[in-house]
Amino acid sequence: MAPYLESVKSFADVPISDAGVDTAAFLEAADGLVGLFDLFESAAFVIVQNDIKGNILKVRTRFLTNPETNKTLELLVENEKGEKKRIATEGLMWLLRGLSFTCKGLQLTQANATTELTEAFTKAYEATLKQFHNFVVKGAFALAMKACPYRAAFYTKLASDPAGGSSVAPARLDEDLNKWLGALSDIVARLEAFYEKGGHNKGF
């Protein structure tokens, strides 16, 4: 085992070419983000995890039908364009929203050493997912936001090695987390612009 960010694929290591964002690497990194919520140790966050997991599955299912032609997320969406349902396109759209929510919540926490996760993730939810949710889902997410762990407890878990090895030094953890979040933010912005330009978010 190893401290969490060392045990999962970083978004900073997801290749981006002229053809777009590497699908397989992106999905692997997204899997790592889902696992991050396990460190929250709150049943209320299962709704967040399940939402992201479900959308990862939609994209991965499409990818696996032909990994070569769907090797980047942009190609995957373009290849599905003429189809009636566009399940992966919708799944990726919602996945990006979920990733943006998580990214903003952690960025707000990183930006101010006194900000608690409940405050940061509530602000992130209001800026990202809230506008797309109905009354029932908003209530479930509001409950999850209140169930965030204390900042100190979360950062201790993020830095520690579950196997009992050495913890990551605070400065190193900050550096790794900021790099991870910066790359995630860039990927989300790139793909949101792609969706907007191509009209891929229409019809959902």
C-alpha positions as CSV (number, residue, x, y, z in Angstrom):
1,M,0.0,0.0,0.0
2,A,0.9,3.7,-0.2
3,P,-0.6,7.1,0.7
4,Y,-3.7,7.6,-1.4
5,L,-2.5,9.9,-4.1
6,E,0.5,7.6,-4.7
7,S,-1.8,4.6,-5.1
8,V,-4.0,6.0,-7.9
9,K,-3.5,7.4,-11.4
10,S,-3.1,11.2,-11.3
11,F,-4.9,13.4,-13.8
12,A,-1.5,15.0,-14.4
13,D,-0.5,11.7,-16.0
14,V,-3.4,11.5,-18.5
15,P,-2.0,11.9,-22.0
16,I,-3.5,14.7,-24.2
17,S,-2.8,14.7,-27.9
18,D,-4.1,16.6,-30.9
19,A,-6.8,13.9,-31.1
20,G,-7.9,14.6,-27.5
21,V,-7.8,13.3,-23.9
22,D,-6.8,9.6,-23.7
23,T,-9.9,7.7,-22.7
24,A,-8.4,4.7,-20.9
25,A,-6.1,6.9,-18.7
26,F,-8.8,9.4,-18.0
27,L,-11.2,6.6,-16.8
28,E,-8.5,5.1,-14.6
29,A,-7.8,8.5,-13.0
30,A,-11.6,9.0,-12.5
31,D,-11.8,5.7,-10.7
32,G,-9.1,7.0,-8.4
33,L,-11.2,10.1,-7.7
34,V,-14.2,7.9,-6.7
35,G,-12.1,6.1,-4.2
36,L,-11.1,9.5,-2.6
37,F,-14.6,9.7,-1.1
38,D,-13.9,6.5,0.8
39,L,-11.6,8.6,3.0
40,F,-14.7,10.7,3.9
41,E,-16.0,7.6,5.8
42,S,-19.6,8.8,5.4
43,A,-22.5,6.8,4.1
44,A,-24.1,10.0,2.9
45,F,-21.4,10.3,0.2
46,V,-22.5,7.0,-1.4
47,I,-24.9,9.0,-3.6
48,V,-22.0,11.1,-4.9
49,Q,-19.8,8.0,-5.5
50,N,-22.6,6.0,-7.2
51,D,-23.4,9.0,-9.5
52,I,-19.8,9.3,-10.7
53,K,-19.3,5.5,-10.9
54,G,-22.4,5.1,-13.0
55,N,-21.2,7.7,-15.5
56,I,-17.7,6.2,-15.6
57,L,-19.4,2.9,-16.5
58,K,-21.4,4.4,-19.4
59,V,-18.2,5.9,-20.9
60,R,-16.1,2.8,-20.3
61,T,-18.8,0.5,-21.8
62,R,-18.7,2.5,-25.0
63,F,-14.9,2.7,-25.0
64,L,-14.6,-1.1,-24.8
65,T,-16.7,-1.6,-27.9
66,N,-13.8,-0.3,-29.9
67,P,-10.8,1.0,-27.9
68,E,-9.0,2.1,-31.0
69,T,-11.7,4.3,-32.6
70,N,-12.6,5.6,-29.1
71,K,-9.1,6.1,-27.9
72,T,-9.8,9.7,-26.9
73,L,-12.9,11.1,-25.2
74,E,-13.4,13.6,-28.1
75,L,-13.4,10.7,-30.7
76,L,-15.7,8.7,-28.5
77,V,-18.3,11.5,-28.4
78,E,-17.9,12.2,-32.2
79,N,-18.3,8.5,-33.0
80,E,-21.6,8.4,-31.1
81,K,-22.9,11.6,-32.6
82,G,-25.3,10.1,-35.2
83,E,-26.9,7.6,-32.7
84,K,-30.3,8.0,-31.2
85,K,-29.5,7.6,-27.5
86,R,-25.8,8.8,-27.1
87,I,-25.5,7.1,-23.7
88,A,-21.8,7.6,-23.4
89,T,-22.0,11.3,-24.5
90,E,-24.6,12.0,-21.8
91,G,-22.6,9.9,-19.3
92,L,-19.4,11.9,-19.9
93,M,-21.3,15.2,-19.7
94,W,-22.6,14.2,-16.2
95,L,-19.2,12.7,-15.2
96,L,-17.5,16.1,-16.1
97,R,-20.0,17.8,-13.8
98,G,-19.3,15.5,-11.0
99,L,-15.5,15.8,-11.5
100,S,-15.8,19.6,-11.6
101,F,-17.8,19.6,-8.3
102,T,-15.1,17.4,-6.6
103,C,-12.2,19.5,-8.1
104,K,-13.7,22.8,-7.0
105,G,-14.4,21.5,-3.5
106,L,-10.8,20.4,-3.0
107,Q,-9.4,23.5,-4.6
108,L,-11.4,25.7,-2.3
109,T,-10.1,23.7,0.6
110,Q,-6.5,24.0,-0.6
111,A,-6.8,27.7,-1.1
112,N,-7.5,28.5,2.5
113,A,-6.0,26.5,5.3
114,T,-8.9,27.3,7.7
115,T,-11.7,26.3,5.3
116,E,-13.6,23.1,6.4
117,L,-14.7,20.6,3.8
118,T,-18.4,21.1,4.5
119,E,-18.1,24.8,3.6
120,A,-15.9,24.2,0.5
121,F,-18.0,21.4,-0.9
122,T,-21.2,23.3,-0.3
123,K,-19.9,26.2,-2.3
124,A,-18.6,23.8,-5.0
125,Y,-22.0,22.1,-5.3
126,E,-23.8,25.5,-5.6
127,A,-21.3,26.5,-8.4
128,T,-21.5,23.2,-10.4
129,L,-24.1,20.5,-9.9
130,K,-27.0,22.2,-8.1
131,Q,-28.4,23.9,-11.1
132,F,-28.9,20.5,-12.8
133,H,-30.5,18.7,-9.9
134,N,-34.2,18.3,-8.9
135,F,-35.5,19.0,-5.4
136,V,-35.0,15.4,-4.2
137,V,-31.4,15.1,-5.4
138,K,-30.6,18.6,-4.0
139,G,-31.7,17.4,-0.6
140,A,-29.6,14.2,-0.8
141,F,-26.5,16.2,-1.8
142,A,-27.2,18.8,0.9
143,L,-27.2,16.0,3.5
144,A,-23.9,14.7,2.0
145,M,-22.3,18.1,2.3
146,K,-23.1,18.3,6.0
147,A,-21.5,14.8,6.4
148,C,-18.0,15.9,5.2
149,P,-15.3,15.0,7.7
150,Y,-13.3,17.6,9.5
151,R,-10.5,19.0,7.4
152,A,-7.7,17.8,9.7
153,A,-9.1,14.2,9.7
154,F,-9.3,14.1,5.9
155,Y,-5.8,15.4,5.3
156,T,-4.4,13.0,7.8
157,K,-6.0,10.1,6.0
158,L,-4.9,11.5,2.6
159,A,-1.3,11.6,3.8
160,S,-1.2,8.3,5.6
161,D,-0.2,4.9,4.4
162,P,-3.0,2.3,5.2
163,A,-0.3,-0.3,5.5
164,G,1.5,1.6,8.2
165,G,4.3,3.1,6.2
166,S,5.5,6.7,6.3
167,S,3.0,9.5,5.8
168,V,3.5,12.1,3.1
169,A,5.0,15.3,4.4
170,P,2.4,18.2,4.3
171,A,4.4,20.2,1.7
172,R,4.6,17.1,-0.6
173,L,0.9,16.4,-0.2
174,D,0.1,20.0,-1.1
175,E,2.2,19.8,-4.2
176,D,0.8,16.5,-5.3
177,L,-2.8,17.4,-4.7
178,N,-2.5,20.8,-6.4
179,K,-0.9,19.1,-9.4
180,W,-3.7,16.5,-9.5
181,L,-6.4,19.1,-9.2
182,G,-4.8,21.5,-11.7
183,A,-4.6,18.8,-14.3
184,L,-8.2,17.7,-13.6
185,S,-9.4,21.3,-13.9
186,D,-7.7,21.7,-17.3
187,I,-9.2,18.5,-18.6
188,V,-12.7,19.4,-17.5
189,A,-12.4,22.9,-19.0
190,R,-11.1,21.5,-22.3
191,L,-13.9,18.9,-22.6
192,E,-16.6,21.4,-21.5
193,A,-15.5,23.7,-24.3
194,F,-15.5,20.8,-26.7
195,Y,-19.1,20.0,-25.7
196,E,-20.2,23.6,-26.1
197,K,-18.5,24.1,-29.4
198,G,-19.9,20.9,-30.9
199,G,-23.3,21.2,-29.4
200,H,-22.8,17.7,-27.8
201,N,-24.7,18.7,-24.7
202,K,-27.9,19.4,-26.6
203,G,-30.9,17.1,-26.2
204,F,-30.2,16.0,-22.6
